Amino acid sequence: MKKNKFLLHIPILDTYLISENTRPLLFSIVVVTIVAESIGISFEQIKFFLIQDNLPFDIFIYIHFLKLPEFIVLALPISGMMARIFTYQKLSNNSEIIAIRSCGSSLYRLIVPSIIIGLCLTVILFVINQIIVPPANYNAAILLETSLGFDRRNFIKSDAFYKQFFPGKLELKTKNENNYLKYLLYTEKIKDSRMEKPILLIRREDKLKVIINSDMAECNQNKGYCYFDYGTRTLINPDGYYHSSTKFENLYLYLPNLYLQLHIDKEGLDNRELNLFQAYQRLSIIRIAGDRKNFLKLQVHIYKNFTLAISCTIFTFLGASIGINLQPRVKYNSFALTLAIILTYDAIQMIINVLIVSGNIPIHWIWSPNIIGICISNYILIKKDFLY
């Protein structure tokens, strides 16, 4: 019988530490996921289920099942840190850390298996968060809304505005955005893809040039054209006065970005129901539309896909640094300590997100909590390695 050559190259120390880390990790993932999922959505669903009596029990359970991937994603970084604290604290209490250290291994060498596990969790989290979570969240939302007699797919919107700015000239940090306005579309009502009583303002060289007023309009999905039916086209002179007005039965204009904005509203997807590819597509549309607040919100959402994944590795590093101790008498409550660190991390992240969306700090500050986590982990490990 042939032996696996790959396994022969894994040191016994790493094999032992990985096996010691794996069991607490799986247990932590199950516990944290159940707790987070129960707290996260149960109260709202119980309200619908018990008070309004509109949510059947089987749908109640199925929605929990669909929301499970999202809470697994949230649980992975927390579970990684809690399991590391528990595992290395156990090894420290059994004097195994001292024994391994006496053989010449440094503290950094002892946390290598944890870093490997953290990197694996990072990849797993990123894949689940892009492939499974968005469609699962969407299906859960549609199922809940349908059960309550509402369907976002039957799109109706009143008093809608859509804008488009000159590409490449819109600077989202400036307050004087209207100087670069290219199109402004207003419609009294949108039902599905048809617009009632739309009014389109067209600007050229920072001046109003054309006003189109029609009874009905509809945008073509494939070619990006918008078709206006039975209306009036008015030309404006450079001095701002009316030049001429003509009636038309059918008029089509190439307005691809306005159609895409309409399509975003019709889809009704929130950020949690978007994967990265969809989010980047929407980001480019929102930028041209000049929606600065939603642009920054979506930017934060995109960056959080990466920061959350990386946090798995950082939290495992932090948990291992805290758990390793050469004084067996030093004990930690792994759950309480993890909870305190997570709450602090989330508080810092929330403050930074608010400052980014308000435009007070650049988007790159979103990496600050992760950078702080790396620095603290490294400081703790260096201090312990130096003292002992």
C-alpha positions as CSV (number, residue, x, y, z in Angstrom):
1,M,0.0,0.0,0.0
2,K,1.4,3.3,-1.1
3,K,1.6,6.2,1.5
4,N,0.6,9.7,0.7
5,K,3.9,11.5,0.0
6,F,2.3,14.9,0.8
7,L,1.4,13.8,4.4
8,L,5.0,12.6,4.9
9,H,6.2,16.2,4.5
10,I,3.9,17.6,7.3
11,P,5.9,17.8,10.5
12,I,4.5,16.0,13.5
13,L,4.2,19.2,15.5
14,D,2.0,20.8,12.8
15,T,-0.1,17.7,12.5
16,Y,-0.7,17.7,16.2
17,L,-1.5,21.4,16.5
18,I,-3.8,21.3,13.5
19,S,-5.7,18.3,15.0
20,E,-5.9,20.2,18.3
21,N,-7.2,23.3,16.6
22,T,-9.8,21.6,14.4
23,R,-12.2,20.1,16.9
24,P,-12.7,23.4,18.9
25,L,-13.1,25.3,15.6
26,L,-15.9,23.1,14.3
27,F,-17.6,23.2,17.7
28,S,-17.3,27.0,17.8
29,I,-18.6,27.4,14.2
30,V,-21.8,25.4,15.1
31,V,-22.4,27.3,18.4
32,V,-21.7,30.8,17.1
33,T,-23.7,30.2,13.9
34,I,-26.8,29.0,15.8
35,V,-26.6,31.9,18.3
36,A,-26.0,34.6,15.7
37,E,-28.7,33.2,13.4
38,S,-31.2,33.0,16.2
39,I,-30.6,36.5,17.4
40,G,-30.2,37.9,13.9
41,I,-33.6,37.0,12.3
42,S,-35.7,35.1,14.8
43,F,-37.2,38.1,16.6
44,E,-38.5,39.7,13.4
45,Q,-39.9,36.5,12.1
46,I,-41.5,35.6,15.4
47,K,-43.3,38.9,15.2
48,F,-44.7,38.0,11.8
49,F,-45.4,34.4,12.8
50,L,-47.2,35.1,16.1
51,I,-48.6,38.6,15.9
52,Q,-49.7,38.9,12.2
53,D,-50.2,35.1,11.8
54,N,-49.3,35.4,8.1
55,L,-46.1,33.3,8.1
56,P,-46.6,29.5,7.9
57,F,-44.3,27.5,10.1
58,D,-42.7,25.6,7.2
59,I,-41.8,28.9,5.5
60,F,-40.5,30.1,8.8
61,I,-38.1,27.2,9.0
62,Y,-37.1,27.4,5.3
63,I,-36.2,31.1,5.6
64,H,-33.9,30.2,8.5
65,F,-32.3,27.6,6.3
66,L,-31.7,30.1,3.5
67,K,-30.2,32.7,5.9
68,L,-27.9,30.1,7.4
69,P,-24.9,30.8,4.9
70,E,-24.9,34.5,5.8
71,F,-24.5,33.7,9.5
72,I,-21.9,31.0,8.8
73,V,-19.9,33.7,7.1
74,L,-20.3,36.0,10.1
75,A,-19.4,33.2,12.5
76,L,-16.2,32.1,10.9
77,P,-13.9,34.9,12.1
78,I,-15.4,34.8,15.6
79,S,-15.1,31.0,15.8
80,G,-11.6,31.1,14.5
81,M,-10.4,33.4,17.3
82,M,-12.4,31.7,20.1
83,A,-11.1,28.3,19.1
84,R,-7.5,29.5,19.0
85,I,-7.8,31.1,22.5
86,F,-9.3,27.9,23.9
87,T,-6.8,25.5,22.2
88,Y,-3.6,27.4,23.1
89,Q,-4.9,28.1,26.6
90,K,-5.5,24.3,27.0
91,L,-2.0,23.6,25.7
92,S,-0.5,26.2,28.0
93,N,-2.4,24.8,31.1
94,N,-1.0,21.3,30.2
95,S,2.5,22.7,30.0
96,E,2.7,21.5,26.4
97,I,3.8,25.0,25.2
98,I,6.7,24.9,27.6
99,A,7.7,21.4,26.5
100,I,7.5,22.4,22.8
101,R,9.4,25.6,23.5
102,S,12.2,23.7,25.3
103,C,12.8,21.8,22.1
104,G,13.8,25.0,20.3
105,S,10.5,26.1,18.7
106,S,9.7,29.8,18.9
107,L,6.2,31.1,19.7
108,Y,5.9,32.2,16.0
109,R,6.5,28.6,15.0
110,L,3.7,27.4,17.2
111,I,1.1,29.6,15.6
112,V,2.0,28.6,12.0
113,P,-0.8,25.9,11.9
114,S,-3.3,28.5,13.1
115,I,-2.3,30.9,10.4
116,I,-2.8,28.1,7.8
117,I,-6.2,27.3,9.2
118,G,-7.0,31.1,9.1
119,L,-6.0,31.3,5.5
120,C,-8.2,28.3,4.7
121,L,-11.1,30.0,6.5
122,T,-10.5,33.2,4.5
123,V,-10.8,31.3,1.2
124,I,-13.9,29.4,2.4
125,L,-15.6,32.6,3.6
126,F,-14.9,34.5,0.4
127,V,-16.2,31.7,-1.8
128,I,-19.4,31.2,0.3
129,N,-19.9,35.0,0.5
130,Q,-19.8,35.3,-3.3
131,I,-21.5,32.1,-4.6
132,I,-24.0,31.0,-1.9
133,V,-24.9,34.0,0.3
134,P,-26.3,36.5,-2.3
135,P,-28.8,34.2,-4.0
136,A,-29.8,32.7,-0.7
137,N,-30.5,36.1,0.8
138,Y,-32.5,37.1,-2.3
139,N,-34.6,33.9,-2.2
140,A,-35.2,34.3,1.6
141,A,-36.3,37.9,1.1
142,I,-38.6,37.0,-1.9
143,L,-40.1,34.1,0.1
144,L,-40.8,36.3,3.2
145,E,-42.2,39.1,1.1
146,T,-44.5,36.8,-0.9
147,S,-45.8,35.2,2.2
148,L,-46.7,38.6,3.5
149,G,-48.5,39.6,0.3
150,F,-45.8,41.7,-1.2
151,D,-43.7,41.1,-4.3
152,R,-40.9,43.5,-5.3
153,R,-40.8,41.9,-8.8
154,N,-44.1,43.7,-9.5
155,F,-42.2,47.0,-9.8
156,I,-44.2,50.2,-9.3
157,K,-42.6,53.6,-8.4
158,S,-44.1,57.1,-8.3
159,D,-42.3,60.5,-8.8
160,A,-39.0,59.0,-9.9
161,F,-35.9,60.9,-10.9
162,Y,-32.9,59.6,-12.9
163,K,-29.7,61.5,-13.7
164,Q,-26.7,61.0,-15.8
165,F,-23.4,63.0,-15.6
166,F,-20.7,63.5,-18.1
167,P,-18.4,60.4,-17.8
168,G,-15.1,61.1,-16.2
169,K,-16.0,64.6,-15.0
170,L,-17.9,63.8,-11.9
171,E,-15.9,64.1,-8.8
172,L,-17.8,62.6,-6.0
173,K,-16.0,64.7,-3.4
174,T,-17.2,68.0,-4.8
175,K,-20.5,69.5,-3.7
176,N,-21.1,71.3,-7.0
177,E,-22.1,68.2,-8.9
178,N,-24.9,69.7,-11.0
179,N,-22.4,71.6,-13.1
180,Y,-21.7,68.3,-15.0
181,L,-25.3,67.1,-15.4
182,K,-26.0,65.6,-18.8
183,Y,-29.5,64.2,-18.5
184,L,-32.3,64.5,-16.0
185,L,-35.4,62.3,-16.3
186,Y,-38.6,62.6,-14.3
187,T,-41.6,60.4,-14.6
188,E,-44.9,60.4,-12.7
189,K,-45.1,56.6,-12.4
190,I,-43.2,53.5,-13.5
191,K,-44.9,50.2,-13.8
192,D,-42.7,47.3,-14.8
193,S,-40.6,49.0,-17.5
194,R,-43.1,51.6,-18.8
195,M,-42.8,55.2,-17.7
196,E,-45.9,57.4,-17.5
197,K,-45.7,61.2,-18.3
198,P,-41.9,61.3,-18.5
199,I,-40.0,64.6,-18.9
200,L,-36.4,64.5,-20.1
201,L,-34.0,67.4,-19.8
202,I,-30.9,67.3,-22.0
203,R,-27.9,69.5,-21.4
204,R,-25.0,70.3,-23.6
205,E,-22.0,72.4,-22.6
206,D,-23.5,73.1,-19.2
207,K,-26.7,74.6,-20.7
208,L,-30.2,73.2,-21.2
209,K,-30.7,72.3,-24.8
210,V,-33.7,70.0,-25.2
211,I,-36.9,69.3,-23.2
212,I,-38.8,66.2,-24.2
213,N,-42.3,65.7,-22.7
214,S,-44.3,62.6,-23.7
215,D,-47.2,60.4,-22.6
216,M,-45.3,57.2,-22.3
217,A,-41.8,55.9,-22.5
218,E,-40.0,52.5,-22.4
219,C,-36.4,51.5,-22.5
220,N,-35.0,48.7,-24.5
221,Q,-32.9,46.2,-22.6
222,N,-30.6,45.0,-25.4
223,K,-29.7,48.2,-27.2
224,G,-30.0,50.8,-24.5
225,Y,-32.5,52.9,-26.4
226,C,-35.4,54.6,-24.7
227,Y,-38.6,55.1,-26.8
228,F,-40.9,58.0,-26.2
229,D,-44.5,58.0,-27.5
230,Y,-46.8,60.9,-28.3
231,G,-45.0,63.9,-27.0
232,T,-43.3,67.3,-27.6
233,R,-39.7,68.0,-28.3
234,T,-38.7,71.6,-27.4
235,L,-35.3,73.2,-28.3
236,I,-33.8,75.8,-26.1
237,N,-31.6,78.7,-27.4
238,P,-28.2,79.4,-25.7
239,D,-29.7,82.4,-24.0
240,G,-32.3,80.1,-22.3
241,Y,-35.3,81.0,-24.4
242,Y,-37.5,78.7,-26.4
243,H,-36.3,78.1,-29.9
244,S,-38.9,75.7,-31.4
245,S,-41.3,73.0,-30.4
246,T,-42.4,69.9,-32.5
247,K,-44.8,67.1,-31.8
248,F,-43.9,63.5,-32.4
249,E,-45.5,60.1,-32.2
250,N,-42.4,58.1,-31.7
251,L,-38.9,59.2,-30.6
252,Y,-36.0,57.1,-29.6
253,L,-32.8,58.2,-27.8
254,Y,-29.7,56.3,-26.8
255,L,-29.7,56.4,-23.0
256,P,-28.0,53.2,-21.8
257,N,-27.1,54.5,-18.3
258,L,-30.7,55.8,-17.6
259,Y,-32.0,52.3,-18.6
260,L,-29.5,50.7,-16.2
261,Q,-30.6,52.9,-13.4
262,L,-34.2,52.0,-14.1
263,H,-33.1,48.3,-14.2
264,I,-31.5,48.6,-10.7
265,D,-34.7,50.0,-9.2
266,K,-36.7,47.2,-10.9
267,E,-34.4,44.5,-9.6
268,G,-34.8,45.8,-6.1
269,L,-31.6,44.1,-4.8
270,D,-30.0,45.4,-1.7
271,N,-26.2,45.2,-1.2
272,R,-26.5,41.8,0.7
273,E,-28.0,40.2,-2.4
274,L,-25.1,41.3,-4.7
275,N,-21.9,39.4,-5.5
276,L,-18.8,41.3,-6.2
277,F,-19.3,41.2,-10.0
278,Q,-22.8,42.7,-9.7
279,A,-21.6,45.2,-7.1
280,Y,-18.8,46.6,-9.3
281,Q,-21.3,46.8,-12.3
282,R,-23.7,48.8,-10.1
283,L,-20.9,51.0,-8.7
284,S,-20.1,52.2,-12.2
285,I,-23.7,53.0,-12.9
286,I,-24.2,54.8,-9.6
287,R,-21.1,56.9,-10.2
288,I,-22.3,58.2,-13.6
289,A,-25.7,58.8,-12.0
290,G,-24.0,61.1,-9.4
291,D,-25.6,59.4,-6.4
292,R,-22.7,60.1,-4.0
293,K,-24.2,58.6,-0.8
294,N,-25.2,55.3,-2.4
295,F,-21.8,55.2,-4.3
296,L,-19.9,55.4,-1.0
297,K,-22.3,52.9,0.7
298,L,-21.7,50.4,-2.1
299,Q,-17.9,51.0,-2.0
300,V,-18.0,50.2,1.7
301,H,-19.9,47.0,1.0
302,I,-17.4,45.9,-1.7
303,Y,-14.4,46.6,0.6
304,K,-16.1,44.7,3.4
305,N,-16.2,41.6,1.3
306,F,-12.4,41.6,1.4
307,T,-11.9,42.9,5.0
308,L,-14.3,40.3,6.4
309,A,-12.5,37.5,4.6
310,I,-9.0,38.7,5.7
311,S,-10.3,39.1,9.3
312,C,-10.5,35.2,9.5
313,T,-6.7,35.0,9.3
314,I,-6.2,38.1,11.6
315,F,-8.5,36.8,14.3
316,T,-6.9,33.4,14.3
317,F,-3.5,35.1,14.7
318,L,-4.9,37.3,17.5
319,G,-6.5,34.3,19.2
320,A,-3.3,32.3,19.1
321,S,-1.3,35.2,20.4
322,I,-3.6,35.7,23.4
323,G,-4.0,31.9,24.1
324,I,-0.3,31.1,24.1
325,N,1.2,31.5,27.6
326,L,4.2,30.1,29.3
327,Q,2.6,30.6,32.7
328,P,0.0,27.8,33.1
329,R,-1.8,29.6,35.9
330,V,-2.9,32.4,33.6
331,K,-6.4,31.6,32.4
332,Y,-8.8,33.4,30.1
333,N,-12.5,33.0,29.6
334,S,-12.3,32.4,25.8
335,F,-16.0,33.3,25.1
336,A,-16.0,36.5,27.1
337,L,-12.7,37.6,25.8
338,T,-13.8,36.9,22.2
339,L,-17.0,38.8,22.7
340,A,-15.2,41.8,24.1
341,I,-12.7,41.9,21.1
342,I,-15.5,41.4,18.5
343,L,-17.6,44.2,20.0
344,T,-14.6,46.5,20.0
345,Y,-13.8,45.6,16.5
346,D,-17.3,46.1,15.3
347,A,-17.6,49.4,17.1
348,I,-14.4,50.7,15.4
349,Q,-15.6,49.4,12.1
350,M,-19.0,51.0,12.4
351,I,-17.5,54.4,13.3
352,I,-15.2,54.2,10.3
353,N,-18.0,53.2,8.0
354,V,-20.1,56.2,9.1
355,L,-17.1,58.5,8.5
356,I,-16.5,57.1,5.1
357,V,-20.1,57.4,4.0
358,S,-20.3,60.9,5.3
359,G,-17.2,61.7,3.2
360,N,-14.9,62.7,6.1
361,I,-12.3,60.0,5.5
362,P,-11.2,58.1,2.4
363,I,-12.4,54.5,1.7
364,H,-9.0,53.0,2.5
365,W,-9.6,53.6,6.2
366,I,-11.9,50.6,6.2
367,W,-8.7,48.5,6.5
368,S,-7.8,50.1,9.9
369,P,-9.5,47.5,12.2
370,N,-7.6,44.7,10.4
371,I,-4.3,46.6,10.6
372,I,-4.9,47.3,14.3
373,G,-5.6,43.6,14.9
374,I,-2.3,42.6,13.2
375,C,-0.3,45.1,15.2
376,I,-1.8,44.1,18.5
377,S,-1.3,40.4,17.7
378,N,2.3,40.9,16.8
379,Y,2.9,43.1,19.9
380,I,1.5,40.4,22.2
381,L,3.5,37.7,20.7
382,I,6.8,39.6,20.6
383,K,6.3,40.6,24.3
384,K,5.6,37.0,25.4
385,D,8.5,35.7,23.3
386,F,10.8,38.3,24.8
387,L,9.8,37.8,28.4
388,Y,9.9,34.1,28.4
